[in-house]
Amino acid sequence: MLLRGATLLTMVPGASPRRCDLRIIDRRIAAIGELTAEPGEAQVELNGRTICPGFVQGHVHLCQTLFRGQAEDLPLLDWLQTRIWPLEHGHDQASLRKSAELTLREFACSGVTSFQSIESVRGTRYILEEIAATPMRAIVAASLVDLDEAIYPPGFASSSQEALDETEALQADWDGFEGRIEIAYGPRFLLSCSEDLLRQLGQRRAAGARIHTHASEHPGELAAVEARFGKRYIEALADFDLLGPSTGLAHCVHVDPHEEDLLVQSDTAVLHCPSTNLKLGSGIARVHDFLRRGLRIALGSDGAPANNRLDMLTELRSAALLQKLVAGEAALSAEDALALATREGARALGLGDECGTLEPGKSADLVVFDLEDPLLGEEASPYTKLVYAASRAHITGVMARGEWILPA
Ligand SMILES: [Zn+2]
């Protein structure tokens, strides 16, 4: 297939926007440049529309999308205990499938082609079947919750062995599916896991397993972690050997300088969810400082009840504006913000060889925008238009692994 006459934001470092053609063969980008159609090759004329790499959504919960608008104006621990855990516990196969289907439809309309999620304690296989029916790339974890305390609905938690068995059964069935699905371990957060389970997960991480969890999100959660472990959140994760290049930590809002050093030394990835951090009153992650220290960062929306939009354009804009508030007006330019949702997000998830930039050999994951709307600023750069002014209404096509999930 030949996409003709587009303005490409390749997100390759140092590359400027340029008008050219893009050829796709066998789900991959085969060539970029001034190209002539081969005999019989399908062509799509894009008339100057703008293409960027497909968005990489670093932290989300497909199982929560049905609960949008049902958990409002609560701090994190109350939000989980009184609303989210009981709602998750009420899921059945049909509701899990519906929640996943709604999420995937929203991703298709908003440019997401790869994502990383933590699902509930049970039923993740139904979510995986819905993902498998799309061409998207996903790293999925079941929640590991093995502390059967009064804060959970009766029957929500499992034993440590059941928790590990659930993930390992998913790995046996789904890891490597079409080269695009990976199963991670998803300890829900420190407060949901026994020390025995955390130690076993640390051993698996040291042997190469991927860990996806929440960390240092809200002051109330931090106080509970310090009361239980006698140390700060990231220090406790380090003690259980849970930091490392295959670990992704959602939030990292309240991280002191020593914890920041631990993240840098271990090359742990940060999954930044600016809208959710605002809505739950958690705080603002110091993304500008993290980037200066060389941390890998992906952007995420988190679940629909914590955000109410699963929209990477909202997260791009929020991420850029918040860093200007805390680190000055020059912090996180539009181009840098777009990189977090594409190239840097892919790197943070360990997908940098596969997606995140538009280059020959990479997966054909891309978003087509119509940025000719004068309300976006006629003389503005495409990065500025896309990050500060555009909405999903300006997305006119989305391709995941060479298939249109929103037809251009
Ligand atoms: Zn989350």
Boltz pocket constraint, residues with backbone or C-beta under 6 A from the ligand:
constraints:
  - pocket:
      binder: B
      contacts: [[A, 59], [A, 60], [A, 61], [A, 214], [A, 250], [A, 302], [A, 303]]
      max_distance: 6.0
